Amino acid sequence: MSNRIRKTRPQTVCVRKHGRASVSASVTIEAALAVPVFFFALVCLIYLLELMAIGTAVRSGLQYAGKQAAKEAYVAPLLQPSSLEADVVESIGAYRLERSLIKGGSGGIHCDSSWMSMGTGIGQITASYQVRIPIPIFSLPLIEYEETMRIKGWTGYEKGGFGKEEDETVYVTETGLVYHKDYHCTYLDLSIRMVQGKEISGLRNESGGRYYACEHCGGKGGGPAYITDYGDRYHSSLSCSGLKRTVYAVPLSEVIGKGACSKCGH
């Protein structure tokens, strides 16, 4: 009787060892699959938190830019998109933007769609940007975001409403005779380049016209001079006021006495 018991014990032990090995292999495979999934979920969570942080930072920067624009509206109830962009970047911090997920970093914030009514002093400032998600496995498209805020310039009280929603935003200059629908129209971009003074007499602008000496800086001949593609003056100083252009964004309904630009107005 005792001999039979001894013979059956090794068989029982052998079955238990086989079962433990099978369970151990199954746990190993599940762990190998679960760890990458866990880290992928963790990366997605980190990116989600970063997107929320970026949105909060841009809204905060837009509030700062709106306050600055409201103060400047006392002098002139007009918005300069480039000034708004600079204020948003200053509020957030250029270093923070360069290290963020925003495409273009500090240069990826655009306020081209912002406008202010010259009649009521009420305007709308908009900051748009694109976000890239750098996941090597998947090729994700750029995600577009836009933050919008209404402001009232410090120009006094106006009982009227918020202006016309259907108004198109156009761009004008202080001395220009036309309005532009494209903020990056070649007539608005100065495209400054340096040339030698002795070459000026043989140069022509994009319209085929000649260049003449600037009334402000004199345009001294002989030395280096600065010209633009569509201008008709050459300048001896890069800081000349003739090389600076202030662009304002206004509703189309308030552009009175100005025609449409021949390049972007139609």
C-alpha positions in Angstrom: 0.0 0.0 0.0 2.8 2.4 0.9 4.6 1.6 -2.4 1.6 2.7 -4.5 1.4 6.0 -2.7 5.1 6.7 -3.3 4.7 6.0 -7.1 1.8 8.4 -7.5 3.4 11.4 -5.7 6.0 12.2 -8.5 3.2 12.3 -11.1 1.2 14.8 -9.0 4.2 17.0 -8.6 5.0 16.9 -12.3 1.5 18.1 -13.2 1.7 21.0 -10.8 5.0 22.2 -12.3 3.6 22.1 -15.8 0.6 24.2 -14.7 2.8 26.8 -13.0 5.0 27.2 -16.1 1.9 27.7 -18.3 0.5 30.4 -16.1 3.9 32.1 -15.8 4.3 32.3 -19.6 0.8 33.7 -20.0 1.5 36.5 -17.5 4.8 37.4 -19.3 3.0 37.8 -22.6 0.3 40.0 -21.1 2.9 42.1 -19.4 4.8 42.6 -22.7 1.6 43.8 -24.3 0.3 45.9 -21.4 3.5 48.0 -20.9 3.6 49.6 -24.3 -0.1 50.4 -24.2 0.4 51.9 -20.7 3.2 54.2 -21.9 1.3 55.2 -25.0 -1.7 56.2 -22.9 0.6 58.1 -20.6 2.1 60.0 -23.5 -1.4 60.9 -24.8 -2.3 62.2 -21.4 0.8 64.4 -21.2 0.0 65.8 -24.7 -3.6 66.5 -23.7 -2.4 68.4 -20.6 0.0 70.4 -22.7 -2.7 71.4 -25.2 -4.9 72.6 -22.3 -1.9 74.6 -20.9 -1.3 76.2 -24.3 -4.9 77.2 -24.7 -4.9 78.7 -21.2 -1.7 80.6 -22.0 -3.0 82.0 -25.3 -6.2 83.2 -23.7 -4.2 84.9 -21.0 -2.0 86.5 -23.6 -5.0 87.6 -25.5 -6.5 89.3 -22.4 -3.2 91.2 -22.0 -3.1 92.2 -25.6 -6.8 93.3 -25.4 -6.0 95.6 -22.4 -3.1 97.2 -24.3 -5.3 97.7 -27.4 -8.1 99.2 -25.3 -5.7 101.8 -23.9 -4.2 102.7 -27.3 -7.7 103.1 -28.8 -8.0 106.4 -26.9 -5.5 107.8 -29.4 -6.7 105.9 -32.5 -9.5 103.3 -32.4 -7.7 100.9 -34.7 -6.0 97.6 -34.3 -2.6 96.6 -35.5 -2.4 92.8 -35.9 1.4 92.8 -35.6 1.2 94.8 -32.3 -1.4 92.3 -30.9 0.8 89.3 -31.8 3.8 91.0 -30.1 1.7 91.6 -27.0 0.5 88.0 -26.9 4.0 86.7 -27.3 5.3 89.0 -24.6 2.7 87.9 -22.2 3.3 84.2 -22.7 7.0 84.4 -23.2 8.9 83.7 -26.4 11.0 80.9 -24.7 7.8 79.1 -23.6 6.3 79.3 -27.1 9.5 78.1 -28.8 9.4 74.9 -26.6 5.7 74.3 -27.0 3.7 72.2 -29.5 2.7 75.4 -31.5 3.9 75.3 -35.1 6.4 78.1 -35.6 6.8 78.8 -31.9 6.6 82.5 -31.1 5.9 83.2 -34.8 3.0 80.8 -34.9 0.5 83.2 -33.2 -1.6 85.1 -35.8 -4.0 87.9 -35.1 -4.9 88.8 -38.7 -8.7 88.5 -38.2 -8.8 91.1 -35.4 -10.7 94.3 -36.0 -12.1 97.4 -34.2 -15.0 99.7 -35.1 -13.9 103.3 -35.5 -17.4 104.4 -34.7 -18.1 102.5 -31.5 -14.6 101.6 -30.3 -15.8 98.0 -30.0 -13.7 95.3 -31.5 -12.8 91.6 -31.7 -9.3 90.2 -31.2 -8.6 86.7 -32.5 -5.5 84.6 -32.0 -5.2 81.5 -34.2 -2.4 78.9 -34.2 -1.7 75.4 -35.2 -0.5 72.5 -33.0 1.6 69.5 -34.0 1.5 66.2 -32.1 5.0 64.6 -32.5 4.0 60.9 -32.3 6.5 58.9 -34.4 4.2 56.0 -35.0 1.3 58.0 -36.4 1.4 60.8 -38.9 -1.1 63.2 -37.3 -2.3 66.3 -39.2 -1.9 69.8 -37.7 -4.7 70.8 -35.3 -6.0 74.4 -35.7 -7.1 76.4 -32.7 -8.6 79.8 -32.4 -9.2 82.1 -29.3 -11.6 85.1 -29.7 -12.3 88.0 -27.3 -14.5 91.1 -27.6 -13.0 94.4 -26.3 -14.2 98.0 -25.9 -11.6 100.7 -26.4 -11.3 103.4 -23.8 -13.0 105.9 -26.1 -16.2 106.7 -24.1 -19.7 105.2 -23.9 -21.6 104.1 -27.0 -25.1 102.8 -26.6 -25.0 101.0 -29.9 -24.3 97.2 -30.2 -21.3 95.3 -31.3 -21.2 96.5 -34.9 -22.0 94.3 -37.8 -21.2 90.6 -37.5 -21.2 90.2 -41.3 -18.6 92.9 -41.9 -15.4 91.7 -43.6 -12.1 92.7 -42.1 -9.8 94.7 -44.4 -6.4 96.4 -43.9 -5.5 100.0 -44.5 -2.5 102.2 -44.0 -2.3 105.8 -42.7 -1.7 107.4 -46.1 -2.8 104.6 -48.4 -5.7 105.3 -50.9 -6.9 101.6 -51.1 -7.9 98.9 -48.7 -6.5 95.3 -48.8 -8.2 92.0 -48.1 -5.0 90.1 -47.7 -2.8 91.1 -44.7 0.2 89.7 -46.5 -0.4 91.6 -49.8 2.8 92.5 -51.6 1.7 96.2 -51.4 1.7 96.0 -47.6 4.9 94.0 -47.3 7.8 96.4 -47.9 10.4 93.8 -49.0 13.3 96.1 -48.1 16.6 95.3 -49.8 20.0 97.1 -49.9 21.7 98.2 -53.1 24.6 100.3 -54.1 24.0 104.0 -54.8 25.6 103.8 -58.2 23.1 101.1 -59.3 19.9 103.0 -58.5 19.7 104.9 -61.8 19.4 101.6 -63.6 17.0 99.9 -61.3 13.2 99.8 -61.7 10.5 98.8 -59.2 7.9 96.0 -59.9 5.6 98.6 -61.6 8.4 99.6 -64.0 9.0 103.0 -62.3 12.3 104.6 -61.4 13.6 105.3 -57.9 14.0 108.9 -56.6 15.7 110.3 -53.5 13.6 110.1 -50.2 12.3 113.5 -48.9 13.0 112.5 -45.3 16.5 111.0 -45.3 17.8 112.6 -48.5 18.7 109.3 -50.2 22.4 110.2 -50.5 23.9 108.7 -53.6 27.1 106.8 -53.9 26.8 104.7 -50.7 24.5 101.9 -49.8 20.8 102.6 -50.2 17.6 100.8 -49.3 14.7 100.3 -51.7 11.4 98.3 -51.8 9.9 96.3 -54.6 6.9 98.5 -55.1 8.2 101.9 -53.8 9.5 104.7 -55.8 12.0 106.2 -53.3 15.5 105.1 -52.2 16.7 105.7 -48.6 20.1 106.2 -47.0 18.9 105.1 -43.6 17.2 101.9 -42.7 15.4 103.7 -39.8 13.9 106.2 -42.1 10.2 106.8 -41.5 9.5 106.3 -45.2 10.5 102.6 -44.7 8.0 102.1 -41.9 4.4 101.3 -42.5 1.6 101.0 -40.0 -1.2 98.6 -41.0 -4.7 98.8 -39.4 -7.5 96.2 -39.4 -11.0 97.8 -39.8 -14.4 96.6 -40.8 -15.1 97.0 -44.5 -18.3 99.1 -43.9 -16.1 101.8 -42.3 -13.7 102.1 -45.1 -14.9 105.4 -46.7 -13.2 107.0 -49.7 -10.8 104.2 -50.3 -10.9 101.8 -53.3 -10.0 98.1 -53.4 -6.4 97.0 -53.9 -5.8 95.9 -57.5 -4.0 92.8 -56.3 -6.0 91.5 -53.4 -9.2 93.6 -53.3 -11.2 91.5 -55.7 
